[in-house]
């Protein structure tokens, strides 16, 4: 005996388990197959409660309840983000690629300086972004990143102080889910503020000029 109860598993339970497995695999870019979805016995040498048929759960998660092998989920592909801030009363600062935990090239902006425009772009997929200014509040979303196009290619208004920013990313069709993760610092504080995922919140503090910004596209928070 395996020690697992022998009661029948309800069809609804299988459906809910399959949906949960599928959601988790999509969320973390895990292939939805038997190599990556394991039962208790395969990890801890104890049986799954109720004798759940893990093979069937995986088949259902892939939209089939037959023995046809499922196709693995696409692997997470690296997506580079490029962005820059415009110094208030000055010019565009150097473009930054992704972020670094140390060094002056690991973020956009200049410590203790104010900024009034932002542009951002990704090499693959779709990115939209917007900024909040002390003078105007939230401005319109921008879906293009081109510092030469200050009408449609950047977020912000020249001379108006940025104190907040938001980003949202969508991967190309067929690629694993990834999100925009970002964080900032202000001229009135010290240290990085909490990182933000997509539009779950915003980077910055209303009323405090933003002086540094970091942006990264990934399926987890790398800060």
C-alpha positions as CSV (number, residue, x, y, z in Angstrom):
1,X,0.0,0.0,0.0
2,X,1.2,3.6,-0.7
3,X,-0.5,4.8,2.5
4,X,-2.6,7.3,0.4
5,X,-6.4,7.3,0.8
6,X,-8.2,5.5,-2.0
7,X,-11.2,7.8,-2.2
8,X,-12.3,9.0,-5.6
9,X,-11.2,12.5,-6.7
10,X,-14.0,14.7,-7.8
11,X,-13.9,15.9,-11.4
12,X,-14.2,19.5,-10.2
13,X,-11.1,19.0,-8.0
14,X,-9.1,17.9,-11.1
15,X,-10.3,20.9,-13.0
16,X,-9.3,23.3,-10.3
17,X,-5.9,21.6,-9.8
18,X,-5.3,21.8,-13.6
19,X,-6.2,25.5,-13.6
20,X,-3.9,26.2,-10.7
21,X,-1.0,24.3,-12.2
22,X,-1.5,26.1,-15.5
23,X,-1.5,29.5,-13.8
24,X,1.6,28.8,-11.9
25,X,3.5,27.5,-14.9
26,X,2.4,30.6,-17.0
27,X,3.3,32.9,-14.1
28,X,6.9,31.6,-13.7
29,X,7.6,30.4,-17.2
30,X,7.8,26.8,-16.1
31,X,7.2,24.1,-18.8
32,X,3.8,22.5,-18.0
33,X,5.0,18.8,-18.3
34,X,5.7,15.9,-16.1
35,X,9.3,16.7,-15.9
36,X,8.5,20.0,-14.0
37,X,5.2,19.2,-12.4
38,X,5.8,16.6,-9.7
39,X,3.7,14.7,-7.2
40,X,4.6,14.4,-3.5
41,X,6.2,11.0,-3.8
42,X,8.6,12.3,-6.4
43,X,9.9,15.0,-4.1
44,X,9.4,13.8,-0.5
45,X,8.8,10.0,-1.0
46,X,5.3,10.4,0.4
47,X,2.1,9.8,-1.6
48,X,-0.1,12.5,-2.9
49,X,-3.2,12.8,-0.6
50,X,-6.1,10.9,-2.2
51,X,-4.0,9.3,-4.8
52,X,-4.3,12.2,-7.3
53,X,-3.3,11.3,-10.8
54,X,-0.6,13.9,-11.5
55,X,-0.4,12.8,-15.2
56,X,-4.0,13.6,-15.7
57,X,-3.7,17.0,-14.0
58,X,-0.9,17.9,-16.4
59,X,-2.8,16.7,-19.4
60,X,-5.9,18.8,-18.3
61,X,-3.7,21.8,-17.7
62,X,-2.6,21.6,-21.3
63,X,-6.1,21.4,-22.6
64,X,-6.2,17.6,-23.1
65,X,-7.3,14.6,-21.1
66,X,-5.6,12.1,-23.3
67,X,-2.2,10.5,-23.2
68,X,-0.9,12.8,-25.9
69,X,2.4,14.3,-24.7
70,X,2.1,18.0,-23.9
71,X,4.3,20.7,-25.5
72,X,6.6,22.4,-23.1
73,X,5.9,26.0,-22.2
74,X,8.2,28.5,-23.9
75,X,11.3,29.5,-21.9
76,X,11.7,33.0,-20.5
77,X,13.7,35.0,-23.0
78,X,15.8,38.0,-21.9
79,X,14.3,41.3,-22.8
80,X,16.5,44.4,-22.6
81,X,15.0,47.8,-21.6
82,X,16.6,51.1,-22.6
83,X,15.6,54.4,-20.9
84,X,16.9,57.8,-20.0
85,X,15.9,60.9,-18.0
86,X,16.2,64.5,-19.2
87,X,17.7,66.9,-16.6
88,X,15.5,69.9,-15.8
89,X,17.1,73.0,-17.2
90,X,19.7,70.8,-19.0
91,X,19.8,68.0,-21.6
92,X,19.2,64.3,-22.0
93,X,21.4,62.1,-19.9
94,X,23.0,58.9,-21.2
95,X,20.7,56.0,-22.1
96,X,20.7,53.1,-19.6
97,X,20.3,49.4,-20.4
98,X,18.4,47.5,-17.7
99,X,20.1,48.3,-14.3
100,X,23.1,47.6,-12.1
101,X,23.3,47.4,-8.3
102,X,26.3,49.7,-8.3
103,X,28.0,52.3,-10.4
104,X,26.8,55.5,-12.0
105,X,25.7,53.7,-15.2
106,X,23.2,51.5,-13.3
107,X,20.4,54.0,-13.3
108,X,18.9,56.9,-15.1
109,X,19.2,60.3,-13.6
110,X,21.6,62.4,-11.5
111,X,21.6,62.3,-7.7
112,X,20.1,65.5,-6.1
113,X,19.0,66.8,-9.5
114,X,15.5,67.3,-10.9
115,X,14.2,65.8,-14.2
116,X,11.4,66.7,-16.5
117,X,11.2,64.1,-19.3
118,X,11.6,60.3,-19.6
119,X,11.8,58.0,-22.5
120,X,11.8,54.2,-22.4
121,X,11.7,51.3,-24.9
122,X,12.2,47.5,-25.1
123,X,13.8,45.4,-27.8
124,X,10.9,43.0,-27.9
125,X,7.3,43.1,-26.7
126,X,5.3,46.2,-25.8
127,X,6.0,48.8,-23.1
128,X,3.9,51.7,-22.0
129,X,4.8,54.3,-19.4
130,X,3.8,57.6,-18.0
131,X,5.0,60.1,-15.4
132,X,3.5,62.2,-12.7
133,X,4.7,65.8,-12.3
134,X,4.4,68.2,-9.4
135,X,2.8,70.7,-11.6
136,X,0.3,68.5,-13.6
137,X,-0.3,65.2,-11.9
138,X,-0.4,62.1,-14.1
139,X,0.2,62.7,-17.8
140,X,-0.9,60.5,-20.7
141,X,0.5,57.0,-21.3
142,X,3.3,56.8,-23.9
143,X,3.9,53.7,-26.0
144,X,7.0,54.9,-28.0
145,X,10.5,55.6,-26.8
146,X,12.2,58.3,-28.9
147,X,13.9,61.3,-27.3
148,X,13.8,63.2,-30.6
149,X,10.0,63.0,-30.6
150,X,9.0,65.1,-27.5
151,X,5.3,64.9,-28.5
152,X,4.7,61.1,-28.8
153,X,8.1,59.6,-27.9
154,X,8.7,60.8,-24.3
155,X,6.7,61.2,-21.1
156,X,6.8,64.6,-19.4
157,X,6.7,68.3,-20.0
158,X,9.9,70.3,-20.4
159,X,10.4,72.4,-17.2
160,X,7.9,70.4,-15.1
161,X,9.3,68.3,-12.3
162,X,8.8,64.5,-12.4
163,X,7.9,63.0,-9.0
164,X,6.4,59.6,-10.1
165,X,6.5,57.0,-12.9
166,X,4.7,53.9,-14.0
167,X,5.5,51.2,-16.5
168,X,3.7,48.2,-17.9
169,X,5.1,45.4,-20.1
170,X,3.5,42.7,-22.4
171,X,5.7,40.0,-23.9
172,X,5.3,39.0,-27.6
173,X,2.7,36.3,-28.3
174,X,4.0,32.9,-27.5
175,X,6.6,34.0,-25.0
176,X,6.5,33.4,-21.3
177,X,4.9,36.1,-19.1
178,X,7.2,38.9,-17.9
179,X,6.6,42.3,-16.3
180,X,8.2,45.7,-15.8
181,X,10.0,46.0,-12.4
182,X,11.2,49.5,-11.5
183,X,12.1,51.7,-8.5
184,X,13.3,55.2,-7.8
185,X,14.9,57.6,-5.4
186,X,14.1,61.2,-4.6
187,X,16.1,64.4,-3.9
188,X,14.6,64.6,-0.4
189,X,15.3,61.0,0.7
190,X,18.1,58.5,0.9
191,X,18.1,55.0,-0.6
192,X,15.9,53.2,-3.1
193,X,12.1,53.2,-2.6
194,X,10.3,49.8,-2.8
195,X,10.3,48.3,-6.2
196,X,7.1,48.2,-8.2
197,X,5.7,45.6,-10.7
198,X,3.8,47.0,-13.7
199,X,0.9,49.2,-12.6
200,X,0.5,47.6,-9.1
201,X,1.8,50.9,-7.7
202,X,4.1,53.7,-8.9
203,X,7.7,54.7,-8.4
204,X,8.3,57.9,-6.4
205,X,6.7,60.1,-3.8
206,X,4.3,62.8,-4.7
207,X,5.9,66.2,-4.1
208,X,9.5,64.9,-4.0
209,X,11.5,65.3,-7.2
210,X,12.7,62.0,-8.7
211,X,16.5,62.0,-9.1
212,X,17.2,58.3,-10.0
213,X,15.3,55.6,-11.8
214,X,15.9,51.9,-12.5
215,X,13.9,49.6,-14.9
216,X,14.1,45.9,-15.7
217,X,12.0,43.4,-17.6
218,X,11.8,40.0,-16.0
219,X,9.5,37.3,-14.6
220,X,10.7,38.1,-11.0
221,X,11.9,41.1,-9.0
222,X,15.7,41.2,-9.4
223,X,16.3,44.2,-7.1
